Amino acid sequence: MLALRNIFQQDNRFIQEVNGNLVFCLLKMMRNQEETVHVKGKSKAKRFILVAFTFICSYVTSFTIFPYAYWKSYFGMPIFSLVIDVLINLVFCLVIVELSLFIDHILNKKISWITHPIRRLLVQTLLHILGTLFLIICLVFLYYVFGKQNTNQSPYVGLREGLYTVIAVILWALMVSGLNTGYYLLVNWKTATMTAAAYKIKAAEHKQLAAEIELQALKLQLDPHFVFNNLSVLSELILKDQQLGYAYTENFTKVYRYLLVNSKKKLVPLSEELKFLDAYLFLIHNRMGSGSVFQINIDESKLNMLIPPITLQIFIENALKYNRTEEEDPLVVHIYSNDQDELVVSNSLLPLIKKPHSTGIGLKNIISRYALLSDRVPSVEQSDKTFTVKVPLIT
């Protein structure tokens, strides 16, 4: 500002400030109150550094344009005039910084550095030059309106010195813009890197879960007890009722085909899962008799919604594993949909006298899969008489 003061030859008595905002895009998962305060603190620190940088540049520029003569008179000024000059210089630097941040903030929304770097560079440079020239014109106008009345001195110093000063102020603005742009690109690069890392971790977790599901399906296919039980039932049915044995074979094939085809998929339509369930329940009914009752009530409007494959099989398997299945007091499993786009599986509680060891891996696996596939997660409710699981249906 010393250079502008040398042009005006007058102590300016006005302060003008233009407020600007700079908002950086952060990850959704990082937008909590503590991190917001942290970002605001970094923004304030950045403003302070840019204003200090511009303030120092103004004095360096003044010394370059007016090496000795002006500085001798400058340090001979009264203390009050010296303080006023420093304050005006500081305010002008603040206005330059805020204008630069405001322009960059607007352009960040309109023109991306990634998709249109050349256009962004040209438009940003032009706007900073025009904005700085506008500020200088405003200062000159205010001087002629307010400052010239209080002095008989001419504000004219020289065309060359004045041109140098204008160029210097424009360079300040461009340097501030360059620093701010570098900071913006660095923060976005860091954010993009963190986001990419998060997606890689998520993909790795999903791949691991998919492998676990596939392994679970393969274990079911190769489980000797499962195969032996079904083959034993099949051989008995063939001897008693060939037609029923044929139907049992068809449903046994459907179960294995579904496991082979869908074990690697992330989601399947609910209608396909229910077809698989029909075949699976046919096997259970003919193997275990009337010890279990399944009630299915699904709204037709939900059939095209999606669900992770083998979800229902896991729930049914758990219900049969941890409860008694007696004809006198059968296990009742109710499968239905609700108005919250959820699939509900609820079974009565008939605990075994000797409870089997439970790892809970099946339910944990489904919850983990939903954490990767949806913002909604399954919920578990247990009372003295029922055990209920609600899983979201994905559109």
HUFENFEN-V484278 format. One record per pair of residues at least 12 apart in sequence whose ideal C-beta (glycine too) atoms are under 10 Angstrom apart, sorted by the first residue. I is the first residue (numbers start at 1). J is the second residue. If there is no record, write none. Layout:
i->I j->J
i->I j->J
//
This chain:
i->1 j->54
i->1 j->55
i->1 j->58
i->1 j->59
i->1 j->61
i->1 j->62
i->1 j->85
i->1 j->86
i->1 j->87
i->1 j->88
i->1 j->89
i->1 j->90
i->1 j->91
i->1 j->92
i->1 j->93
i->1 j->96
i->1 j->139
i->1 j->165
i->1 j->169
i->2 j->58
i->2 j->59
i->2 j->60
i->2 j->61
i->2 j->62
i->2 j->63
i->2 j->65
i->2 j->66
i->2 j->70
i->2 j->71
i->2 j->74
i->2 j->85
i->2 j->86
i->2 j->88
i->2 j->89
i->2 j->165
i->3 j->58
i->3 j->59
i->3 j->61
i->3 j->62
i->3 j->63
i->3 j->64
i->3 j->65
i->3 j->66
i->3 j->70
i->3 j->89
i->3 j->157
i->3 j->161
i->3 j->162
i->3 j->164
i->3 j->165
i->3 j->166
i->3 j->168
i->3 j->169
i->4 j->58
i->4 j->62
i->4 j->88
i->4 j->89
i->4 j->92
i->4 j->136
i->4 j->139
i->4 j->140
i->4 j->143
i->4 j->162
i->4 j->165
i->4 j->166
i->4 j->168
i->4 j->169
i->5 j->62
i->5 j->70
i->5 j->74
i->5 j->81
i->5 j->84
i->5 j->85
i->5 j->88
i->5 j->89
i->5 j->92
i->5 j->143
i->5 j->165
i->6 j->62
i->6 j->65
i->6 j->66
i->6 j->69
i->6 j->70
i->6 j->73
i->6 j->74
i->6 j->155
i->6 j->157
i->6 j->158
i->6 j->161
i->6 j->162
i->6 j->165
i->7 j->136
i->7 j->139
i->7 j->140
i->7 j->143
i->7 j->155
i->7 j->156
i->7 j->157
i->7 j->158
i->7 j->161
i->7 j->162
i->7 j->165
i->7 j->166
i->8 j->139
i->8 j->140
i->8 j->142
i->8 j->143
i->8 j->144
i->8 j->147
i->8 j->148
i->8 j->151
i->8 j->153
i->8 j->154
i->8 j->155
i->8 j->156
i->8 j->157
i->9 j->143
i->9 j->147
i->9 j->151
i->9 j->153
i->9 j->154
i->9 j->155
i->9 j->156
i->9 j->157
i->10 j->143
i->10 j->146
i->10 j->147
i->10 j->148
i->10 j->149
i->10 j->150
i->10 j->151
i->10 j->153
i->10 j->154
i->10 j->155
i->11 j->77
i->11 j->78
i->11 j->80
i->11 j->81
i->11 j->82
i->11 j->84
i->11 j->85
i->11 j->88
i->11 j->147
i->11 j->150
i->11 j->151
i->12 j->84
i->12 j->85
i->12 j->87
i->12 j->88
i->12 j->89
i->12 j->91
i->12 j->92
i->12 j->139
i->12 j->142
i->12 j->143
i->12 j->146
i->12 j->147
i->13 j->84
i->13 j->88
i->13 j->142
i->13 j->146
i->13 j->147
i->13 j->150
i->14 j->88
i->14 j->91
i->14 j->139
i->14 j->142
i->14 j->143
i->14 j->145
i->14 j->146
i->14 j->147
i->15 j->84
i->15 j->87
i->15 j->88
i->15 j->90
i->15 j->91
i->15 j->92
i->15 j->94
i->15 j->95
i->16 j->88
i->16 j->91
i->16 j->92
i->16 j->94
i->16 j->95
i->16 j->135
i->16 j->138
i->16 j->139
i->16 j->142
i->17 j->91
i->17 j->92
i->17 j->94
i->17 j->95
i->17 j->98
i->18 j->94
i->18 j->95
i->18 j->96
i->18 j->97
i->18 j->98
i->18 j->99
i->18 j->101
i->18 j->102
i->18 j->131
i->18 j->135
i->19 j->94
i->19 j->95
i->19 j->98
i->19 j->101
i->19 j->102
i->20 j->47
i->20 j->95
i->20 j->97
i->20 j->98
i->20 j->99
i->20 j->100
i->20 j->101
i->20 j->102
i->20 j->103
i->20 j->104
i->20 j->105
i->20 j->106
i->21 j->43
i->21 j->98
i->21 j->101
i->21 j->102
i->21 j->105
i->21 j->106
i->22 j->39
i->22 j->42
i->22 j->43
i->22 j->46
i->22 j->47
i->22 j->98
i->22 j->100
i->22 j->101
i->22 j->102
i->22 j->104
i->22 j->105
i->22 j->108
i->22 j->180
i->22 j->183
i->22 j->184
i->23 j->39
i->23 j->40
i->23 j->43
i->23 j->105
i->23 j->108
i->23 j->109
i->24 j->39
i->24 j->42
i->24 j->43
i->24 j->105
i->24 j->108
i->24 j->183
i->24 j->184
i->24 j->187
i->24 j->188
i->24 j->191
i->25 j->108
i->25 j->187
i->25 j->188
i->25 j->191
i->26 j->38
i->26 j->39
i->26 j->187
i->26 j->191
i->26 j->194
i->26 j->195
i->27 j->191
i->27 j->192
i->27 j->194
i->27 j->195
i->27 j->198
i->28 j->195
i->29 j->194
i->29 j->195
i->29 j->198
i->30 j->191
i->30 j->194
i->39 j->187
i->42 j->183
i->42 j->187
i->43 j->101
i->46 j->97
i->46 j->101
i->46 j->179
i->46 j->180
i->46 j->183
i->46 j->184
i->46 j->187
i->47 j->94
i->47 j->97
i->47 j->98
i->47 j->101
i->47 j->180
i->48 j->97
i->49 j->97
i->49 j->179
i->49 j->183
i->50 j->93
i->50 j->94
i->50 j->96
i->50 j->97
i->50 j->98
i->50 j->100
i->50 j->101
i->50 j->175
i->50 j->176
i->50 j->177
i->50 j->179
i->50 j->180
i->50 j->183
i->51 j->90
i->51 j->91
i->51 j->93
i->51 j->94
i->51 j->95
i->51 j->96
i->51 j->97
i->51 j->98
i->51 j->176
i->52 j->90
i->52 j->93
i->52 j->97
i->53 j->93
i->53 j->97
i->53 j->172
i->53 j->175
i->53 j->176
i->53 j->179
i->54 j->89
i->54 j->90
i->54 j->92
i->54 j->93
i->54 j->94
i->54 j->95
i->54 j->96
i->54 j->97
i->54 j->100
i->54 j->169
i->54 j->172
i->54 j->173
i->54 j->175
i->54 j->176
i->54 j->179
i->55 j->86
i->55 j->89
i->55 j->90
i->55 j->92
i->55 j->93
i->55 j->94
i->55 j->96
i->55 j->97
i->55 j->172
i->56 j->93
i->57 j->93
i->57 j->96
i->57 j->168
i->57 j->169
i->57 j->171
i->57 j->172
i->57 j->175
i->57 j->176
i->58 j->89
i->58 j->90
i->58 j->92
i->58 j->93
i->58 j->96
i->58 j->165
i->58 j->168
i->58 j->169
i->58 j->172
i->59 j->71
i->59 j->74
i->59 j->86
i->59 j->89
i->60 j->168
i->61 j->164
i->61 j->165
i->61 j->167
i->61 j->168
i->61 j->169
i->61 j->171
i->61 j->172
i->62 j->74
i->62 j->89
i->62 j->165
i->62 j->168
i->64 j->164
i->64 j->168
i->65 j->157
i->65 j->160
i->65 j->161
i->65 j->162
i->65 j->163
i->65 j->164
i->65 j->165
i->65 j->167
i->65 j->168
i->66 j->157
i->66 j->161
i->66 j->164
i->66 j->165
i->70 j->157
i->70 j->161
i->88 j->139
i->92 j->135
i->92 j->136
i->92 j->139
i->92 j->169
i->92 j->172
i->93 j->169
i->93 j->172
i->93 j->176
i->95 j->131
i->95 j->132
i->95 j->135
i->95 j->138
i->95 j->139
i->96 j->128
i->96 j->131
i->96 j->132
i->96 j->135
i->96 j->169
i->96 j->170
i->96 j->172
i->96 j->173
i->96 j->175
i->96 j->176
i->96 j->177
i->97 j->172
i->97 j->173
i->97 j->176
i->97 j->177
i->97 j->179
i->97 j->180
i->98 j->176
i->99 j->127
i->99 j->128
i->99 j->131
i->99 j->132
i->99 j->134
i->99 j->135
i->99 j->173
i->99 j->176
i->99 j->177
i->100 j->124
i->100 j->127
i->100 j->128
i->100 j->131
i->100 j->132
i->100 j->172
i->100 j->173
i->100 j->174
i->100 j->175
i->100 j->176
i->100 j->177
i->100 j->178
i->100 j->179
i->100 j->180
i->100 j->181
i->101 j->176
i->101 j->177
i->101 j->180
i->101 j->184
i->102 j->127
i->102 j->131
i->103 j->123
i->103 j->124
i->103 j->127
i->103 j->128
i->103 j->130
i->103 j->131
i->103 j->173
i->103 j->177
i->103 j->180
i->104 j->120
i->104 j->124
i->104 j->127
i->104 j->128
i->104 j->176
i->104 j->177
i->104 j->180
i->104 j->181
i->104 j->183
i->104 j->184
i->105 j->180
i->105 j->184
i->106 j->124
i->106 j->127
i->107 j->119
i->107 j->120
i->107 j->123
i->107 j->124
i->107 j->127
i->107 j->177
i->107 j->181
i->108 j->120
i->108 j->124
i->108 j->181
i->108 j->184
i->108 j->188
i->110 j->123
i->111 j->123
i->111 j->124
i->113 j->181
i->113 j->184
i->113 j->185
i->113 j->188
i->114 j->185
i->114 j->188
i->114 j->192
i->120 j->181
i->121 j->181
i->124 j->174
i->124 j->177
i->124 j->178
i->124 j->181
i->125 j->170
i->125 j->173
i->125 j->174
i->125 j->177
i->125 j->178
i->127 j->173
i->127 j->177
i->128 j->170
i->128 j->172
i->128 j->173
i->128 j->174
i->128 j->175
i->128 j->176
i->128 j->177
i->128 j->178
i->129 j->170
i->129 j->173
i->129 j->174
i->130 j->170
i->131 j->170
i->131 j->173
i->131 j->177
i->132 j->166
i->132 j->169
i->132 j->170
i->132 j->171
i->132 j->172
i->132 j->173
i->132 j->174
i->132 j->176
i->133 j->166
i->133 j->169
i->133 j->170
i->133 j->173
i->135 j->169
i->135 j->173
i->136 j->162
i->136 j->165
i->136 j->166
i->136 j->169
i->136 j->170
i->139 j->169
i->140 j->155
i->140 j->162
i->143 j->155
i->202 j->371
i->202 j->372
i->203 j->372
i->205 j->368
i->205 j->369
i->205 j->371
i->205 j->372
i->206 j->266
i->206 j->368
i->206 j->369
i->206 j->371
i->206 j->372
i->206 j->373
i->207 j->372
i->208 j->368
i->209 j->266
i->209 j->308
i->209 j->365
i->209 j->366
i->209 j->368
i->209 j->369
i->209 j->371
i->209 j->372
i->209 j->373
i->210 j->263
i->210 j->264
i->210 j->265
i->210 j->266
i->210 j->308
i->210 j->369
i->210 j->372
i->211 j->264
i->212 j->361
i->212 j->365
i->212 j->368
i->212 j->369
i->213 j->259
i->213 j->262
i->213 j->263
i->213 j->264
i->213 j->265
i->213 j->266
i->213 j->308
i->213 j->309
i->213 j->310
i->213 j->311
i->213 j->314
i->213 j->365
i->213 j->366
i->213 j->369
i->214 j->259
i->214 j->260
i->214 j->263
i->214 j->264
i->214 j->310
i->215 j->263
i->216 j->259
i->216 j->263
i->216 j->310
i->216 j->313
i->216 j->314
i->216 j->361
i->216 j->362
i->216 j->365
i->217 j->256
i->217 j->258
i->217 j->259
i->217 j->260
i->217 j->262
i->217 j->263
i->217 j->264
i->217 j->309
i->217 j->310
i->217 j->313
i->218 j->259
i->218 j->260
i->218 j->263
i->220 j->255
i->220 j->256
i->220 j->259
i->220 j->263
i->220 j->310
i->220 j->313
i->220 j->317
i->221 j->255
i->221 j->256
i->221 j->259
i->221 j->260
i->221 j->263
i->226 j->255
i->226 j->283
i->226 j->287
i->226 j->317
i->227 j->252
i->227 j->256
i->229 j->283
i->229 j->287
i->229 j->288
i->230 j->248
i->230 j->249
i->230 j->251
i->230 j->252
i->230 j->255
i->230 j->256
i->230 j->283
i->230 j->286
i->230 j->287
i->231 j->252
i->232 j->287
i->233 j->245
i->233 j->248
i->233 j->252
i->233 j->283
i->233 j->286
i->233 j->287
i->233 j->288
i->234 j->246
i->234 j->248
i->234 j->249
i->234 j->252
i->234 j->283
i->234 j->286
i->234 j->287
i->236 j->248
i->236 j->286
i->236 j->287
i->237 j->249
i->237 j->286
i->237 j->287
i->244 j->286
i->245 j->286
i->247 j->282
i->247 j->286
i->248 j->279
i->248 j->282
i->248 j->283
i->248 j->286
i->248 j->287
i->250 j->279
i->250 j->282
i->251 j->276
i->251 j->278
i->251 j->279
i->251 j->280
i->251 j->281
i->251 j->282
i->251 j->283
i->251 j->285
i->251 j->286
i->252 j->279
i->252 j->280
i->252 j->282
i->252 j->283
i->252 j->286
i->253 j->279
i->254 j->275
i->254 j->276
i->254 j->278
i->254 j->279
i->254 j->280
i->254 j->282
i->254 j->283
i->255 j->276
i->255 j->277
i->255 j->278
i->255 j->279
i->255 j->280
i->255 j->282
i->255 j->283
i->255 j->313
i->256 j->279
i->257 j->276
i->257 j->279
i->258 j->272
i->258 j->273
i->258 j->275
i->258 j->276
i->258 j->277
i->258 j->279
i->258 j->280
i->258 j->309
i->258 j->310
i->258 j->313
i->259 j->276
i->259 j->280
i->259 j->309
i->259 j->310
i->259 j->313
i->261 j->276
i->261 j->309
i->262 j->276
i->262 j->308
i->262 j->309
i->262 j->310
i->263 j->309
i->263 j->310
i->264 j->309
i->265 j->306
i->265 j->308
i->265 j->309
i->265 j->310
i->266 j->306
i->266 j->308
i->266 j->309
i->266 j->369
i->266 j->372
i->266 j->373
i->266 j->394
i->267 j->305
i->267 j->306
i->267 j->307
i->267 j->308
i->267 j->309
i->267 j->369
i->267 j->373
i->267 j->374
i->267 j->394
i->268 j->306
i->268 j->307
i->268 j->308
i->268 j->309
i->268 j->310
i->268 j->311
i->269 j->302
i->269 j->303
i->269 j->304
i->269 j->305
i->269 j->306
i->269 j->307
i->270 j->298
i->270 j->299
i->270 j->302
i->270 j->303
i->270 j->304
i->270 j->305
i->270 j->306
i->270 j->307
i->270 j->311
i->270 j->312
i->270 j->337
i->270 j->343
i->270 j->393
i->270 j->394
i->271 j->298
i->271 j->300
i->271 j->302
i->271 j->303
i->271 j->304
i->271 j->305
i->271 j->307
i->272 j->303
i->272 j->306
i->272 j->307
i->272 j->309
i->273 j->303
i->273 j->306
i->273 j->307
i->273 j->308
i->273 j->309
i->273 j->310
i->273 j->311
i->273 j->312
i->273 j->313
i->273 j->343
i->274 j->296
i->274 j->298
i->274 j->303
i->274 j->307
i->274 j->312
i->274 j->335
i->274 j->343
i->276 j->309
i->276 j->310
i->276 j->312
i->276 j->313
i->277 j->294
i->277 j->296
i->277 j->311
i->277 j->312
i->277 j->313
i->277 j->315
i->277 j->316
i->277 j->335
i->278 j->294
i->278 j->296
i->280 j->294
i->280 j->310
i->280 j->312
i->280 j->313
i->280 j->316
i->280 j->317
i->281 j->294
i->281 j->296
i->281 j->312
i->281 j->313
i->281 j->316
i->281 j->333
i->281 j->335
i->284 j->316
i->284 j->317
i->284 j->320
i->284 j->325
i->288 j->320
i->288 j->325
i->288 j->327
i->288 j->330
i->288 j->331
i->289 j->325
i->289 j->326
i->289 j->327
i->289 j->330
i->290 j->325
i->290 j->326
i->290 j->327
i->290 j->328
i->290 j->330
i->291 j->320
i->291 j->323
i->291 j->324
i->291 j->325
i->291 j->326
i->291 j->327
i->291 j->328
i->291 j->329
i->291 j->330
i->291 j->331
i->291 j->350
i->292 j->316
i->292 j->319
i->292 j->320
i->292 j->323
i->292 j->324
i->292 j->325
i->292 j->326
i->292 j->327
i->292 j->330
i->292 j->331
i->292 j->332
i->292 j->333
i->292 j->347
i->292 j->348
i->292 j->350
i->293 j->325
i->293 j->330
i->293 j->331
i->293 j->332
i->293 j->333
i->293 j->334
i->293 j->348
i->294 j->316
i->294 j->319
i->294 j->330
i->294 j->331
i->294 j->332
i->294 j->333
i->294 j->334
i->294 j->335
i->294 j->347
i->295 j->332
i->295 j->333
i->295 j->334
i->295 j->335
i->295 j->336
i->295 j->346
i->296 j->312
i->296 j->333
i->296 j->334
i->296 j->335
i->296 j->336
i->296 j->337
i->297 j->334
i->297 j->335
i->297 j->336
i->297 j->337
i->297 j->344
i->298 j->335
i->298 j->336
i->298 j->337
i->298 j->343
i->298 j->393
i->299 j->336
i->299 j->337
i->299 j->338
i->299 j->339
i->299 j->341
i->299 j->393
i->300 j->337
i->301 j->337
i->301 j->341
i->302 j->336
i->302 j->337
i->302 j->338
i->302 j->341
i->302 j->342
i->302 j->343
i->302 j->393
i->303 j->337
i->303 j->393
i->304 j->393
i->304 j->395
i->305 j->337
i->305 j->341
i->305 j->343
i->305 j->392
i->305 j->393
i->305 j->394
i->305 j->395
i->306 j->373
i->306 j->374
i->306 j->392
i->306 j->393
i->306 j->394
i->306 j->395
i->307 j->343
i->307 j->366
i->307 j->370
i->307 j->373
i->307 j->391
i->307 j->392
i->307 j->393
i->307 j->394
i->308 j->365
i->308 j->366
i->308 j->369
i->308 j->370
i->308 j->372
i->308 j->373
i->308 j->374
i->308 j->378
i->308 j->391
i->308 j->394
i->309 j->369
i->310 j->362
i->310 j->365
i->310 j->366
i->311 j->343
i->311 j->345
i->311 j->362
i->311 j->365
i->311 j->366
i->311 j->369
i->311 j->370
i->311 j->378
i->311 j->389
i->311 j->391
i->312 j->333
i->312 j->335
i->312 j->343
i->312 j->345
i->312 j->391
i->313 j->362
i->314 j->345
i->314 j->361
i->314 j->362
i->314 j->363
i->314 j->365
i->314 j->366
i->314 j->389
i->315 j->333
i->315 j->335
i->315 j->343
i->315 j->345
i->315 j->346
i->315 j->347
i->315 j->362
i->315 j->363
i->315 j->366
i->315 j->378
i->315 j->387
i->315 j->389
i->315 j->391
i->316 j->333
i->316 j->335
i->316 j->345
i->316 j->347
i->317 j->362
i->318 j->345
i->318 j->347
i->318 j->358
i->318 j->360
i->318 j->362
i->318 j->363
i->318 j->387
i->318 j->389
i->319 j->331
i->319 j->332
i->319 j->333
i->319 j->345
i->319 j->346
i->319 j->347
i->319 j->348
i->319 j->349
i->319 j->350
i->319 j->387
i->319 j->389
i->320 j->333
i->320 j->347
i->321 j->352
i->321 j->355
i->321 j->356
i->321 j->358
i->321 j->362
i->322 j->347
i->322 j->349
i->322 j->350
i->322 j->351
i->322 j->352
i->322 j->355
i->322 j->356
i->322 j->358
i->322 j->387
i->323 j->347
i->323 j->348
i->323 j->349
i->323 j->350
i->323 j->351
i->323 j->352
i->323 j->387
i->324 j->348
i->324 j->349
i->324 j->350
i->324 j->351
i->324 j->352
i->324 j->353
i->325 j->350
i->325 j->352
i->326 j->350
i->329 j->348
i->329 j->350
i->330 j->348
i->330 j->350
i->331 j->347
i->331 j->348
i->331 j->349
i->331 j->350
i->332 j->346
i->332 j->347
i->332 j->348
i->332 j->350
i->332 j->386
i->333 j->345
i->333 j->346
i->333 j->347
i->333 j->348
i->333 j->387
i->334 j->346
i->334 j->347
i->334 j->348
i->334 j->386
i->334 j->388
i->335 j->347
i->337 j->393
i->338 j->390
i->338 j->393
i->340 j->376
i->340 j->390
i->340 j->392
i->340 j->393
i->341 j->376
i->341 j->392
i->341 j->393
i->341 j->394
i->341 j->395
i->342 j->376
i->342 j->378
i->342 j->379
i->342 j->389
i->342 j->390
i->342 j->391
i->342 j->392
i->342 j->393
i->343 j->378
i->343 j->389
i->343 j->390
i->343 j->391
i->343 j->392
i->343 j->393
i->344 j->379
i->344 j->381
i->344 j->388
i->344 j->389
i->344 j->390
i->344 j->391
i->345 j->378
i->345 j->387
i->345 j->388
i->345 j->389
i->345 j->390
i->345 j->391
i->346 j->381
i->346 j->383
i->346 j->386
i->346 j->387
i->346 j->388
i->346 j->389
i->346 j->390
i->347 j->386
i->347 j->387
i->347 j->388
i->347 j->389
i->348 j->385
i->348 j->386
i->348 j->387
i->349 j->382
i->349 j->383
i->349 j->384
i->349 j->385
i->349 j->386
i->349 j->387
i->350 j->385
i->360 j->380
i->363 j->378
i->363 j->380
i->363 j->389
i->366 j->378
i->366 j->389
i->366 j->391
i->367 j->379
i->367 j->380
i->367 j->389
i->367 j->391
i->369 j->391
i->370 j->391
i->370 j->392
i->370 j->394
i->373 j->392
i->373 j->394
i->374 j->391
i->374 j->392
i->374 j->393
i->374 j->394
i->374 j->395
i->375 j->392
i->376 j->390
i->376 j->391
i->376 j->392
i->376 j->393
i->376 j->394
i->377 j->390
i->377 j->391
i->377 j->392
i->378 j->390
i->378 j->391
i->378 j->392
i->379 j->391
i->379 j->392
//
